[in-house]
Amino acid sequence: MSQTGKNMGQTINKTTKDLVKIAISNVPAISAEDAIKLVKSSDHVFVDVRDGTEQAKTGIISGAIASSRGMVEFHIDPNSPVHKPAFNQDKTYVFYCASGGRSAMAAMAALDMGLSPVINLTGGVGAWEKAGGILT
């Protein structure tokens, strides 16, 4: 990278902001207020895609699967050595992160893999706590 911060060897066609916008437009969403009502539902599984450091610092939604953004696809894939059986249920998966961007991208990848139904928690943990949701 040059001193101006421009990468002279590559042409980046989409920014992370673009990718998040695409994901948000392609994944069904749920508000924190509505998601709070589902936390004890046996038909829903919450998926925390934040990294372990973030989860340890703030806690997670009770009963959520911890599956960092970098591992989601591997945890979903039943042929992966690190597959998480919690992803092999006939339930609705509610993905969340700190603010909703990473979880939208993870949810879009999950949909692309065939996991369904999948929902993104709009506003992530920030919105969850603001709406009165508890992290454990």
C-alpha atoms as a printed R data frame, in Angstrom:
    type eleno elety resid chain resno       x       y      z
1   ATOM     1    CA   MET     A     1   0.000   0.000  0.000
2   ATOM     2    CA   SER     A     2   1.195   3.500 -0.722
3   ATOM     3    CA   GLN     A     3   1.387   6.170  1.920
4   ATOM     4    CA   THR     A     4  -1.963   7.545  0.744
5   ATOM     5    CA   GLY     A     5  -3.630   4.285  1.760
6   ATOM     6    CA   LYS     A     6  -4.478   3.234 -1.789
7   ATOM     7    CA   ASN     A     7  -3.633  -0.277 -2.812
8   ATOM     8    CA   MET     A     8  -1.921   0.127 -6.180
9   ATOM     9    CA   GLY     A     9  -1.884  -3.593 -7.057
10  ATOM    10    CA   GLN     A    10  -5.583  -4.347 -6.772
11  ATOM    11    CA   THR     A    11  -8.870  -2.848 -7.865
12  ATOM    12    CA   ILE     A    12 -11.504  -3.468 -5.216
13  ATOM    13    CA   ASN     A    13 -14.950  -3.414 -6.845
14  ATOM    14    CA   LYS     A    14 -17.079  -3.805 -3.721
15  ATOM    15    CA   THR     A    15 -16.522  -2.428 -0.261
16  ATOM    16    CA   THR     A    16 -17.530  -4.192  2.937
17  ATOM    17    CA   LYS     A    17 -20.354  -1.667  3.129
18  ATOM    18    CA   ASP     A    18 -21.529  -2.857 -0.312
19  ATOM    19    CA   LEU     A    19 -21.349  -6.511  0.747
20  ATOM    20    CA   VAL     A    20 -23.340  -5.870  3.914
21  ATOM    21    CA   LYS     A    21 -25.955  -3.892  1.948
22  ATOM    22    CA   ILE     A    22 -26.330  -6.791 -0.517
23  ATOM    23    CA   ALA     A    23 -26.660  -9.303  2.321
24  ATOM    24    CA   ILE     A    24 -29.207  -7.194  4.198
25  ATOM    25    CA   SER     A    25 -31.290  -6.851  1.033
26  ATOM    26    CA   ASN     A    26 -31.246 -10.633  0.464
27  ATOM    27    CA   VAL     A    27 -31.855 -11.982  3.973
28  ATOM    28    CA   PRO     A    28 -35.146 -11.708  5.869
29  ATOM    29    CA   ALA     A    29 -34.770  -9.576  8.995
30  ATOM    30    CA   ILE     A    30 -36.293  -9.433 12.447
31  ATOM    31    CA   SER     A    31 -36.285  -6.574 14.942
32  ATOM    32    CA   ALA     A    32 -34.774  -7.040 18.366
33  ATOM    33    CA   GLU     A    33 -38.196  -6.522 19.939
34  ATOM    34    CA   ASP     A    34 -39.675  -9.375 17.900
35  ATOM    35    CA   ALA     A    35 -36.600 -11.580 18.367
36  ATOM    36    CA   ILE     A    36 -36.795 -11.256 22.158
37  ATOM    37    CA   LYS     A    37 -40.205 -12.938 21.988
38  ATOM    38    CA   LEU     A    38 -38.598 -15.947 20.239
39  ATOM    39    CA   VAL     A    39 -35.650 -16.556 22.548
40  ATOM    40    CA   LYS     A    40 -37.449 -19.332 24.442
41  ATOM    41    CA   SER     A    41 -39.115 -20.766 21.331
42  ATOM    42    CA   SER     A    42 -38.271 -24.378 20.579
43  ATOM    43    CA   ASP     A    43 -38.708 -23.531 16.876
44  ATOM    44    CA   HIS     A    44 -35.869 -21.005 16.744
45  ATOM    45    CA   VAL     A    45 -32.105 -21.252 17.117
46  ATOM    46    CA   PHE     A    46 -30.048 -18.107 17.686
47  ATOM    47    CA   VAL     A    47 -26.581 -18.070 16.097
48  ATOM    48    CA   ASP     A    48 -23.909 -15.704 17.465
49  ATOM    49    CA   VAL     A    49 -21.339 -15.029 14.735
50  ATOM    50    CA   ARG     A    50 -19.151 -12.694 16.791
51  ATOM    51    CA   ASP     A    51 -15.680 -13.920 17.700
52  ATOM    52    CA   GLY     A    52 -14.982 -15.586 21.023
53  ATOM    53    CA   THR     A    53 -13.422 -12.452 22.517
54  ATOM    54    CA   GLU     A    54 -16.597 -10.460 21.863
55  ATOM    55    CA   GLN     A    55 -18.790 -13.252 23.215
56  ATOM    56    CA   ALA     A    56 -16.702 -13.559 26.379
57  ATOM    57    CA   LYS     A    57 -16.769  -9.795 26.943
58  ATOM    58    CA   THR     A    58 -20.526  -9.260 26.621
59  ATOM    59    CA   GLY     A    59 -22.092 -12.707 26.835
60  ATOM    60    CA   ILE     A    60 -24.423 -14.353 24.333
61  ATOM    61    CA   ILE     A    61 -28.157 -14.764 23.968
62  ATOM    62    CA   SER     A    62 -29.223 -17.664 26.163
63  ATOM    63    CA   GLY     A    63 -29.139 -20.948 24.245
64  ATOM    64    CA   ALA     A    64 -27.418 -19.467 21.177
65  ATOM    65    CA   ILE     A    65 -24.938 -21.417 19.052
66  ATOM    66    CA   ALA     A    66 -21.504 -19.779 19.071
67  ATOM    67    CA   SER     A    67 -20.257 -19.886 15.480
68  ATOM    68    CA   SER     A    68 -17.787 -17.141 14.598
69  ATOM    69    CA   ARG     A    69 -18.189 -15.520 11.193
70  ATOM    70    CA   GLY     A    70 -15.081 -17.271  9.913
71  ATOM    71    CA   MET     A    71 -16.396 -20.727 10.845
72  ATOM    72    CA   VAL     A    72 -20.131 -20.547 10.038
73  ATOM    73    CA   GLU     A    73 -19.935 -22.384  6.720
74  ATOM    74    CA   PHE     A    74 -17.823 -25.155  8.272
75  ATOM    75    CA   HIS     A    75 -20.205 -25.513 11.217
76  ATOM    76    CA   ILE     A    76 -23.218 -25.743  8.872
77  ATOM    77    CA   ASP     A    77 -21.693 -28.283  6.457
78  ATOM    78    CA   PRO     A    78 -22.639 -31.796  7.685
79  ATOM    79    CA   ASN     A    79 -19.553 -33.197  5.918
80  ATOM    80    CA   SER     A    80 -17.164 -30.859  7.716
81  ATOM    81    CA   PRO     A    81 -15.093 -32.289 10.570
82  ATOM    82    CA   VAL     A    82 -16.208 -29.317 12.701
83  ATOM    83    CA   HIS     A    83 -19.929 -29.542 11.813
84  ATOM    84    CA   LYS     A    84 -22.233 -28.492 14.650
85  ATOM    85    CA   PRO     A    85 -25.316 -30.757 14.829
86  ATOM    86    CA   ALA     A    86 -27.384 -27.798 16.064
87  ATOM    87    CA   PHE     A    87 -27.434 -26.687 12.414
88  ATOM    88    CA   ASN     A    88 -29.098 -29.930 11.373
89  ATOM    89    CA   GLN     A    89 -32.559 -29.214 12.770
90  ATOM    90    CA   ASP     A    90 -35.881 -28.263 11.238
91  ATOM    91    CA   LYS     A    91 -35.898 -24.825 12.890
92  ATOM    92    CA   THR     A    92 -35.591 -21.156 12.020
93  ATOM    93    CA   TYR     A    93 -32.078 -19.789 12.498
94  ATOM    94    CA   VAL     A    94 -31.709 -16.229 13.801
95  ATOM    95    CA   PHE     A    95 -28.212 -14.913 13.069
96  ATOM    96    CA   TYR     A    96 -26.773 -12.014 15.046
97  ATOM    97    CA   CYS     A    97 -23.531 -10.131 15.664
98  ATOM    98    CA   ALA     A    98 -22.647  -6.797 17.262
99  ATOM    99    CA   SER     A    99 -24.596  -4.566 14.876
100 ATOM   100    CA   GLY     A   100 -26.107  -6.758 12.128
101 ATOM   101    CA   GLY     A   101 -23.558  -6.597  9.292
102 ATOM   102    CA   ARG     A   102 -21.514  -9.746  9.827
103 ATOM   103    CA   SER     A   103 -24.617 -11.703 10.729
104 ATOM   104    CA   ALA     A   104 -26.329 -10.610  7.495
105 ATOM   105    CA   MET     A   105 -23.338 -11.880  5.500
106 ATOM   106    CA   ALA     A   106 -23.244 -15.122  7.504
107 ATOM   107    CA   ALA     A   107 -26.995 -15.605  7.071
108 ATOM   108    CA   MET     A   108 -26.674 -15.045  3.314
109 ATOM   109    CA   ALA     A   109 -23.922 -17.680  3.153
110 ATOM   110    CA   ALA     A   110 -26.140 -20.050  5.161
111 ATOM   111    CA   LEU     A   111 -29.010 -19.496  2.731
112 ATOM   112    CA   ASP     A   112 -26.648 -20.079 -0.206
113 ATOM   113    CA   MET     A   113 -25.663 -23.388  1.393
114 ATOM   114    CA   GLY     A   114 -29.315 -24.425  1.729
115 ATOM   115    CA   LEU     A   115 -29.954 -23.734  5.416
116 ATOM   116    CA   SER     A   116 -33.486 -22.432  5.716
117 ATOM   117    CA   PRO     A   117 -35.315 -20.569  7.086
118 ATOM   118    CA   VAL     A   118 -32.734 -17.998  8.145
119 ATOM   119    CA   ILE     A   119 -33.310 -14.531  9.637
120 ATOM   120    CA   ASN     A   120 -30.927 -11.688 10.476
121 ATOM   121    CA   LEU     A   121 -31.323  -9.800 13.763
122 ATOM   122    CA   THR     A   122 -31.393  -6.145 12.735
123 ATOM   123    CA   GLY     A   123 -29.015  -4.068 14.849
124 ATOM   124    CA   GLY     A   124 -27.421  -7.099 16.507
125 ATOM   125    CA   VAL     A   125 -26.499  -7.217 20.178
126 ATOM   126    CA   GLY     A   126 -26.688  -3.431 20.431
127 ATOM   127    CA   ALA     A   127 -30.349  -3.408 19.425
128 ATOM   128    CA   TRP     A   128 -31.015  -6.540 21.510
129 ATOM   129    CA   GLU     A   129 -29.780  -4.886 24.716
130 ATOM   130    CA   LYS     A   130 -31.482  -1.567 23.900
131 ATOM   131    CA   ALA     A   131 -34.779  -3.462 23.527
132 ATOM   132    CA   GLY     A   132 -34.299  -5.070 26.957
133 ATOM   133    CA   GLY     A   133 -32.808  -8.370 25.793
134 ATOM   134    CA   ILE     A   134 -30.444 -10.131 28.177
135 ATOM   135    CA   LEU     A   135 -27.068 -11.685 27.399
136 ATOM   136    CA   THR     A   136 -25.721 -14.488 29.580
